[in-house]
């Protein structure tokens, strides 16, 4: 290379070094990421690496199950080690007293993979009865005697009472409630399978009961119950229904704050939803009492919202809200506000703030008023928000003609809702300030078997 060429290369290299020096100085002067930020990331990585890893389950081959069946009928006296290791991951076989006795008789000493398989098998089939069984007792002894280097097994051994103890579900529930990592973080930290662990299901159920009992005394319990436990997707359907029923039936009638939180939770959870809506009917099978309680709350919320908020200026000079609230709790009551477009626009901020707690409002084509339907079964009442509109009462057959589907997405019209030729009384019930309308309404409703609850 000529001197000129060498000089050009050196000049280019020097320019690159100067550019690199400039970038380093700029980074030191104004770092894109602070030292604290980098340390936090480093700490998170270290914590991740520090988590003990679960051993991948061993597939249970059908040939090994057949070998075990041959042992049970006396056609075989021993099995290959790999067959035993595989069967330790079969929940039914691993927790069988005969299998554990076989291991003792053959002086089999489980390695880390086999022991973890047996413990995971216990978790899959966990129950209070299983925890007391001889088979689980032997697995518990294996864990207590474990002296290997597997980090997860050593972690389980140090907390054996929570992992496989007689009251593991209760102890795990207590630790779960105290966990700052949430459900997924807790299970990851302890190497527990969320999807297949009946032990964790039991622990979550106990934790929900504890949170409910302490909900007014320990603020964290409320947050954990509503943000972690109840929305958890891992619940088995029947357990979830039992837990949700307990939550719904827990609060007293005067605990409005808790009731509002439960309504919001239920309405926003597609596994439940508004029990009054036909397409949610299957979600509430086996939850009759809880369903009735929810319907009471939702009807009360509808009545309160309509007569406090939808009525012009929020006034209720005739005491309609207090009157209809006395009928909340009547068996079979269905209610639905029907909002005009003008009222929807006027109340748009209120509806937005209510979010999941907002009722499933219907639509009314007319602009001068909104309406409210109260269907008691034998008789239906329709109220209107604007002054000068009476209350229309319809017997069941006429009501089915006027309102064939209370939950329809199609709009209603005031003309259809005000059919004088179909009403159950000689004239619509007009509201007067002397409250004579209340006495008349009570008599008419009682004639159809509808009486105030409170």
C-alpha distance (Angstrom), angle and dihedral (degrees) to the residues before:
residue distance angle dihedral
X1 . . .
X2 3.81 . .
X3 3.79 122.4 .
X4 3.81 88.5 -110.0
X5 3.81 91.4 54.3
X6 3.79 92.7 47.6
X7 3.78 90.7 49.8
X8 3.80 91.3 52.1
X9 3.81 92.0 51.6
X10 3.81 91.8 48.8
X11 3.78 91.3 48.3
X12 3.82 90.9 51.1
X13 3.83 92.2 47.4
X14 3.81 91.5 49.0
X15 3.80 90.0 51.4
X16 3.82 90.2 51.3
X17 3.82 91.0 50.2
X18 3.79 91.2 49.3
X19 3.81 90.7 50.3
X20 3.80 90.5 49.3
X21 3.82 90.6 49.0
X22 3.79 90.0 50.7
X23 3.83 91.4 51.8
X24 3.83 91.8 48.3
X25 3.81 91.4 50.9
X26 3.81 90.8 47.7
X27 3.80 91.2 50.1
X28 3.81 92.0 49.2
X29 3.80 91.5 48.1
X30 3.82 96.4 45.1
X31 3.81 109.7 12.3
X32 3.79 115.1 -161.0
X33 3.81 88.3 -141.5
X34 3.78 123.2 32.8
X35 3.78 121.6 -125.7
X36 3.81 88.5 -114.1
X37 3.80 91.0 53.7
X38 3.80 92.0 50.7
X39 3.78 91.4 46.9
X40 3.78 90.7 51.3
X41 3.79 90.5 52.1
X42 3.78 90.5 46.6
X43 3.82 90.1 49.1
X44 3.80 90.9 50.7
X45 3.81 90.7 50.6
X46 3.81 91.3 48.7
X47 3.81 91.0 48.8
X48 3.79 89.7 49.9
X49 3.78 91.2 51.2
X50 3.79 89.8 46.5
X51 3.79 92.6 59.2
X52 3.80 111.4 103.3
X53 3.78 111.5 -118.0
X54 3.77 122.9 -128.4
X55 3.77 116.0 -122.7
X56 3.76 111.3 -113.6
X57 3.84 109.4 -105.9
X58 3.79 116.0 -102.6
X59 3.82 112.9 -120.6
X60 3.79 111.4 -113.1
X61 3.80 106.6 -131.0
X62 3.78 118.0 -150.8
X63 3.82 89.9 -128.6
X64 3.81 89.8 63.3
X65 3.79 91.3 49.8
X66 3.81 88.1 51.4
X67 3.79 89.9 50.5
X68 3.80 89.9 53.2
X69 3.80 90.9 49.7
X70 3.81 88.0 53.3
X71 3.82 89.0 53.0
X72 3.81 90.0 51.9
X73 3.83 93.2 53.5
X74 3.81 93.2 43.6
X75 3.81 99.3 -109.1
X76 3.80 92.3 115.8
X77 3.80 131.1 36.4
X78 3.79 101.3 -170.9
X79 3.78 142.5 20.9
X80 3.78 137.8 -149.3
X81 3.79 116.7 -92.8
X82 3.78 92.3 -119.4
X83 3.80 89.6 53.2
X84 3.81 90.6 52.8
X85 3.82 91.3 47.0
X86 3.78 89.3 52.7
X87 3.81 94.4 47.8
X88 3.80 90.6 52.3
X89 3.82 85.1 72.3
X90 3.81 93.4 52.7
X91 3.84 103.7 95.5
X92 3.80 95.5 -154.4
X93 3.81 96.0 47.0
X94 3.82 98.1 36.6
X95 3.81 92.3 55.0
X96 3.80 93.6 44.3
X97 3.79 115.6 113.4
X98 3.82 90.9 -138.9
X99 3.83 92.0 55.9
X100 3.79 92.8 49.3
X101 3.80 90.7 47.8
X102 3.81 88.7 50.4
X103 3.82 90.2 54.3
X104 3.79 90.8 51.1
X105 3.84 91.7 47.2
X106 3.81 92.5 50.8
X107 3.84 91.2 43.3
X108 3.78 89.7 -124.8
X109 3.80 112.9 176.0
X110 3.82 109.8 -158.0
X111 3.78 117.6 -131.9
X112 3.82 121.6 -141.3
X113 3.78 93.6 -84.0
X114 3.81 94.3 48.8
X115 3.82 93.6 45.7
X116 3.75 92.4 48.9
X117 3.80 89.0 49.4
X118 3.80 91.8 53.1
X119 3.81 92.4 48.9
X120 3.80 92.0 47.6
X121 3.81 88.5 49.1
X122 3.80 88.6 55.1
X123 3.81 89.5 51.3
X124 3.81 91.9 51.9
X125 3.82 93.3 54.3
X126 3.78 98.6 30.6
X127 3.79 121.0 155.3
X128 3.78 135.0 144.1
X129 3.81 88.5 -103.9
X130 3.81 93.5 50.3
X131 3.81 90.5 51.0
X132 3.82 88.4 61.0
X133 3.81 95.1 47.9
X134 3.81 124.7 112.5
X135 3.81 91.0 -123.1
X136 3.81 93.3 58.8
X137 3.78 89.3 42.8
X138 3.82 89.7 59.3
X139 3.82 91.6 47.8
X140 3.80 88.6 49.7
X141 3.80 88.9 54.0
X142 3.81 91.2 50.8
X143 3.81 89.7 55.0
X144 3.79 93.2 47.2
X145 3.82 90.2 51.6
X146 3.80 94.8 45.2
X147 3.82 111.9 122.5
X148 3.79 102.6 166.5
X149 3.79 129.6 114.9
X150 3.79 100.6 -107.4
X151 3.80 104.0 130.3
X152 3.78 96.7 -151.6
X153 3.80 93.9 49.9
X154 3.79 90.5 47.9
X155 3.80 89.4 50.7
X156 3.80 89.9 49.1
X157 3.80 90.2 47.1
X158 3.82 91.4 53.8
X159 3.83 88.6 54.5
X160 3.80 98.6 30.8
X161 3.82 93.1 142.8
X162 3.83 89.4 62.7
X163 3.82 95.6 40.6
X164 3.79 102.1 44.8
X165 3.80 107.5 -11.3
X166 3.79 125.6 130.3
X167 3.83 90.3 -98.9
X168 3.79 97.9 29.4
X169 3.81 92.6 136.1
X170 3.83 92.2 55.7
X171 3.80 94.2 45.1
X172 3.80 92.5 45.7
X173 3.81 90.0 50.2
X174 3.80 90.4 55.9
X175 3.80 92.3 49.5
X176 3.80 91.7 45.1
X177 3.80 93.0 55.7
X178 3.81 90.6 50.9
X179 3.82 93.2 47.9
X180 3.80 116.7 112.0
X181 3.82 91.6 -163.7
X182 3.79 97.9 70.4
X183 3.79 123.9 -131.3
X184 3.81 98.7 -53.6
X185 3.81 93.0 44.7
X186 3.80 91.9 48.7
X187 3.81 93.5 50.6
X188 3.79 92.1 45.2
X189 3.80 91.8 50.0
X190 3.80 91.7 52.2
X191 3.80 97.3 37.4
X192 3.80 93.0 -119.4
X193 3.78 121.9 152.3
X194 3.80 108.4 -124.7
X195 3.78 95.4 -167.2
X196 3.79 100.2 53.3
X197 3.79 103.7 24.5
X198 3.79 114.8 111.6
X199 3.79 86.1 178.3
X200 3.79 90.4 62.8
X201 3.81 90.7 45.2
X202 3.80 88.9 55.5
X203 3.80 91.9 45.2
X204 3.82 91.4 49.9
X205 3.80 90.3 50.6
X206 3.82 91.7 51.1
X207 3.81 89.9 45.6
X208 3.81 90.9 53.2
X209 3.81 90.9 52.5
X210 3.81 90.9 49.0
X211 3.82 92.6 48.7
X212 3.78 90.6 49.1
X213 3.81 92.7 51.4
X214 3.81 91.7 49.0
X215 3.80 97.5 37.0
X216 3.81 95.2 112.0
X217 3.81 94.9 41.5
X218 3.80 105.2 40.7
X219 3.85 113.9 43.7
X220 3.82 92.2 -162.0
X221 3.80 90.4 61.3
X222 3.77 91.9 61.2
X223 3.80 93.0 50.2
X224 3.80 92.8 47.1
X225 3.81 92.7 47.8
X226 3.81 96.4 49.2
X227 3.82 100.2 33.2
X228 3.81 102.2 36.1
X229 3.79 115.9 13.9
X230 3.80 104.5 39.1
X231 3.85 97.3 42.0
X232 3.83 90.5 46.6
X233 3.81 109.4 126.3
X234 3.81 94.5 -152.3
X235 3.81 97.9 76.4
X236 3.76 116.8 118.8
X237 3.85 107.2 -123.0
X238 3.81 97.3 -112.8
X239 3.80 94.8 45.9
X240 3.79 90.8 47.3
X241 3.80 90.8 52.3
X242 3.81 91.0 50.4
X243 3.80 92.0 48.8
X244 3.81 94.0 46.2
X245 3.81 90.9 47.7
X246 3.79 90.4 54.7
X247 3.81 90.7 48.6
X248 3.81 92.8 50.4
X249 3.81 94.8 45.5
X250 3.82 94.5 45.4
X251 3.84 107.0 78.4
X252 3.78 123.6 78.6
X253 3.81 117.3 -122.6
X254 3.81 92.6 -103.4
X255 3.83 94.7 54.7
X256 3.81 93.3 94.3
X257 3.80 95.3 161.2
X258 3.80 93.6 56.7
X259 3.80 92.1 42.4
X260 3.82 90.4 53.8
X261 3.82 90.2 50.9
X262 3.82 91.4 50.9
X263 3.81 92.5 47.5
X264 3.79 90.0 51.8
X265 3.81 91.0 47.9
X266 3.80 94.4 49.0
X267 3.79 96.9 44.2
X268 3.81 93.0 49.3
X269 3.84 94.8 47.3
X270 3.83 111.6 87.6
X271 3.81 88.9 -156.6
X272 3.83 87.6 69.7
X273 3.81 119.3 6.8
X274 3.80 126.2 162.0
X275 3.85 105.4 -21.5
X276 3.81 90.3 -149.8
X277 3.81 92.1 66.4
X278 3.83 112.7 91.3
X279 3.81 95.0 -136.2
X280 3.82 89.7 58.4
X281 3.81 93.9 53.0
X282 3.83 96.3 102.7
X283 3.81 90.7 51.4
X284 3.80 89.8 65.6
X285 3.81 100.4 45.3
X286 3.80 108.6 133.5
X287 3.82 92.0 17.0
X288 3.81 99.5 89.5
X289 3.79 98.1 142.3
X290 3.80 93.9 43.7
X291 3.81 90.2 46.4
X292 3.81 91.6 53.1
X293 3.81 90.6 48.9
X294 3.80 91.6 50.5
X295 3.80 91.3 48.7
X296 3.80 89.8 51.6
X297 3.79 91.5 52.0
X298 3.80 93.3 45.9
X299 3.80 92.8 48.2
X300 3.81 90.5 48.7
X301 3.80 89.9 49.1
X302 3.82 90.7 49.4
X303 3.80 92.5 49.9
X304 3.79 93.4 46.2
X305 3.79 92.9 46.9
X306 3.78 94.4 47.5
X307 3.80 98.2 47.6
X308 3.80 96.2 36.5
X309 3.79 101.7 38.7
X310 3.79 112.0 15.7
X311 3.80 95.6 47.5
X312 3.82 109.8 91.3
X313 3.80 110.4 -88.6
X314 3.80 88.4 -2.0
X315 3.80 92.1 -87.0
X316 3.79 124.6 145.2
X317 3.82 104.3 -176.9
X318 3.81 93.7 168.7
X319 3.81 97.1 51.5
X320 3.79 93.9 -119.8
X321 3.82 93.7 149.5
X322 3.82 93.9 55.8
X323 3.81 90.8 44.7
X324 3.80 96.8 52.3
X325 3.81 93.9 40.9
X326 3.81 87.1 65.2
X327 3.82 87.6 65.6
X328 3.80 95.7 52.8
X329 3.78 106.1 117.1
X330 3.80 95.9 40.2
X331 3.79 106.2 140.7
X332 3.78 112.2 -101.4
X333 3.82 96.8 10.7
X334 3.80 112.7 157.2
X335 3.79 121.3 -175.9
X336 3.77 135.2 -178.7
X337 3.81 133.9 174.9
X338 3.81 115.6 -137.3
X339 3.80 112.0 -153.9
X340 3.76 126.9 -157.7
X341 3.81 116.9 -135.4
X342 3.79 90.7 -109.5
X343 3.82 91.8 53.8
X344 3.79 91.1 46.1
X345 3.78 89.3 54.0
X346 3.80 92.7 44.6
X347 3.81 92.0 49.8
X348 3.81 97.4 38.5
X349 3.82 93.9 116.2
X350 3.81 92.2 47.4
X351 3.80 92.0 49.2
X352 3.80 91.9 47.3
X353 3.82 91.7 51.9
X354 3.82 92.1 48.5
X355 3.82 89.7 56.0
X356 3.81 110.4 158.9
X357 3.82 90.1 8.5
X358 3.82 91.6 62.0
X359 3.77 115.4 110.5
X360 3.78 121.9 -114.3
X361 3.80 93.0 -99.2
X362 3.77 122.3 -160.0
X363 3.80 125.1 -145.2
X364 3.79 130.3 -107.9
X365 3.79 117.8 -160.7
X366 3.79 95.4 -150.7
X367 3.79 118.1 88.2
X368 3.81 100.3 -154.6
X369 3.81 98.6 67.8
X370 3.80 146.8 9.1
X371 3.80 123.2 -137.2
X372 3.79 140.1 -144.0
X373 3.81 126.0 -148.8
X374 3.81 122.7 -154.7
X375 3.80 110.8 -176.6
X376 3.82 113.1 -170.2
X377 3.80 94.5 172.6
X378 3.81 102.7 -115.2
X379 3.79 90.6 46.0
X380 3.82 136.8 18.8
X381 3.82 127.3 -151.2
X382 3.81 123.4 -158.4
X383 3.80 119.2 -165.3
X384 3.81 128.1 -173.8
X385 3.78 130.2 -146.9
X386 3.80 101.3 -141.0
X387 3.80 121.0 82.7
X388 3.81 115.2 -101.6
X389 3.82 96.8 37.6
X390 3.79 115.9 116.6
X391 3.81 126.4 -149.8
X392 3.81 115.5 -95.6
X393 3.81 120.6 -148.6
X394 3.80 123.2 -161.8
X395 3.79 131.1 -175.2
X396 3.79 117.5 -125.5
X397 3.81 97.9 -92.7
X398 3.81 94.5 47.3
X399 3.81 91.0 42.7
X400 3.81 90.4 55.7
X401 3.81 89.0 54.5
X402 3.80 95.2 46.8
X403 3.81 96.8 39.2
X404 3.83 105.8 22.6
X405 3.82 91.6 166.5
X406 3.79 118.5 20.6
X407 3.84 90.9 -168.6
X408 3.78 97.7 49.3
X409 3.80 118.6 136.6
X410 3.82 89.4 -141.4
X411 3.81 116.9 98.5
X412 3.82 123.1 -102.8
X413 3.78 124.4 -137.9
X414 3.80 128.9 -139.4
X415 3.81 90.2 -132.0
X416 3.81 91.7 59.7
X417 3.79 93.4 44.0
X418 3.82 92.3 51.1
X419 3.82 102.1 58.0
X420 3.81 105.1 153.2
X421 3.78 91.7 -176.8
X422 3.81 90.3 63.1
X423 3.81 102.8 41.8
X424 3.81 121.8 121.1
X425 3.83 93.1 -131.1
X426 3.77 132.8 56.1
X427 3.80 90.0 -109.7
X428 3.83 135.5 7.8
X429 3.80 113.1 -89.3
X430 3.80 109.4 -100.3
X431 3.79 119.3 -155.5
X432 3.78 117.0 -123.2
X433 3.80 129.7 -175.4
X434 3.80 91.2 -124.5
X435 3.83 88.1 66.2
X436 3.79 94.4 -125.8
X437 3.79 87.1 134.7
X438 3.82 90.3 64.8
X439 3.79 93.8 58.1
X440 3.78 91.3 46.5
X441 3.82 92.2 47.8
X442 3.82 91.9 49.2
X443 3.82 91.3 52.8
X444 3.80 92.9 48.7
X445 3.81 94.4 47.0
X446 3.82 91.4 46.5
X447 3.81 88.7 53.9
X448 3.81 86.7 63.5
X449 3.80 94.3 45.4
X450 3.81 94.8 -99.8
X451 3.80 113.3 131.6
X452 3.80 133.6 169.4
X453 3.78 114.3 -92.5
X454 3.81 97.4 -157.1
